[in-house]
Amino acid sequence: AFTSNGHLESYLDKENADRSQRVDGRWLFGGLIPPVQGLVLDAGQPHGTQFNEEKFEYLRLWAQSLQVEMLLATMQIDGEGLQLLRGFDGYRLPIVRSESGKAHIALAPDAQGRKLAAVFTAEDCLEAFLQDAQGAYGDGLIVDTLDGASLFAQLNALPLDGVVFNCSGPVKPSAVSLEMIGALVEK
């Protein structure tokens, strides 16, 4: 697979390059199943990268997280969107353990003092939050990885004012109301 026509053309002769097909990266990475055993991006380029089967699950999760982030950014959530949010199995929920041993969900920063759960769709978003926290959690932070059904059921049962997905970036943070969280709990 190639990330640009220029990379493809430099790898193949022009006649074969015309027979290429452009596909969405989410489709490509989300559909890596046997008999495919590997994927090379931008073969022949200095930055070319190869993924073997062991990395396919990571690529699948990455593709799904992009879909979830795009959906949260637009908040155009219909029945299919609800299913996508519920079905995503890569949410990261930081849990803070206090010195007394009590555990609670990490909260997103909020100038109004509201209790907004901090939830992340990808590792880079969680890392941005931890960097912003500048070590405030020390060794008392545990990160759970949850599917949507489990996450939304847990959040719905807590005394929160709302939820912020990816509160520290690098993607646009998305605030979600308790009403929406309630709608995401499978009945």
N, C-alpha and C positions, 0 to 999 in steps of 0.2 A: 504494500500500500504506500502511496505517496501523498505528501501534504500539499504539493503544488504541481501544476502542469510542468513547470520548469524542471523540477526534480525528476518527474517521470520521463520527460523528453531527454534529459541527460543520461538516463539509465537505458532507455530503449531507443531504437531508431524511430524516426517520425512515423513510419508506416504502422508500426505496432502501437504507438502512443495514441493514435486515433481510435483504436479499439478499446480504449479504457472506459471505465464507467465511474462517474462521480457518485459517492455515497456519503451519507451523513455519518460522522464519527460515532455518534451514539448507536446507530444501527450496526456499524462495523464492530465496535468493541462489545456491544451487548449480544451479538450473535455468534461469538466464537465458540463453536462446539465441535466435537469429533465429527469427521475425521481430520479437521484442521489441527496440526500439531505445533504450529508456530506462526508468528506474524512478524514481518520485517517492515518497519516504517522508514521510508526514504533510503532504500538500499543504495549503496554506492556513494552516499553523501557523508561528509565528515561527522555529521550529527546523527547518522542513521542509528536506529535502535531495533533490537530484536527481542521479542517476547516469546517464551516457550509456554507450553501448556500450564505449567505451574503458576504463571502470572495471569491466566485468563480470568480467574475469579476476581482478581484485583481490577482488571480492565472492565469486567461486567459491572462491578460495584461502582467504579468511577463513572461509567456511562449512565447508570441509574441515578447517581448523585447529581449529575448535570441536569437530568430531566427534572428531578425534585427541585433543584435550585431555580431552574427556569420557571417552573410552576409557582413556586413561592414568590418569585420576583414580580410576576404578573398578577398573582392572586385571582386568576381566572379559573376558579376551581369548580368544575362540574362533577358529575358522577364518575367519569373516567379519572379525573384528577384526584378525587377522594380515594379511589382504588389505588392509584399510583402512590399517594402519600401513605396509605395504610400498608401497602405491599413492600415498600422500601425497607430493606433489612440492614441498613448501615448507619442509622442515627447514632450519634455519640452523645451520651448524657454524662456530664461530669458530676460526680458525687463528692462532696466535701465531708471529711470526717474531722470533727472538732477534737480538741485535746481531751474532752470528757468522753469521747468515743461515739457521740451522737453523729448520725449521718444526715445530710440534707443536700438537696439539689443546688448546684452552683447557680447563682443568679446573674442575669445580664445587668451591666451597669445601667442605672436609671436616675436621672436628675430629680425625678419626682418621688423617689423612694418606693416605687411599686415593686412588688414581688413578681419578677418576670424570669421564668426559668430560661436558662441558657442551654440551647440544643444545637447540635452541629451536624451538618450533612456530609462532611468530609474531613479528613485528617488535617488538611491545610487550614481549614476554618477553626478547628479546635486549637491548633498550634498558634494561630493569631491571637486567640483568646488568652491562652496561657502566657504568651509573650506580653500582652497588655497587662496581665495580672502581676507581672514582674516577680514571680516566686511567692506571691501572697499565700498560696495554698501549701507550699512546702511538700512534705511527703504525705499529707493528708488528703490527697486527691486521688480518686479512683474514677476511671472512665468505663462506663458500661456501653456496650454496643447492642442496640435493640432494634427489633423490627417495629414498624409503625403501629401495629395493633397493640403491642405491649407498651410502647412509649405513650401513646395517646390515652390508654386506660390508666396508666400511672399518673400522668399529668392531670387528668380529669378528676382524680381522687384527692388531689392536693389543694391546700388553700393558697392558690396563686391568683395574681391579677392578670396573667397572660403568659405568653411564651415568645421569645425572640430567637429565631433561627439565625445562626452565623453572626452573632452580635458584633464581632470584631473584624469581619471581612474574611478573606479578601473579596468575596462576593457581597452583593448588596444585602444588608441585614433585612429580615422579614419578620415583622411583628404579627402575631396571630392571637386573636381573642379567645377567651374561654369558650364562647359559643361555638367557634369553629372547632376547637379541640373536642368539645362535646359531640359535634357532628362527625368527627373522625373516629370516635369510639364505635366499634362495631356493635350493633344491637343484636 
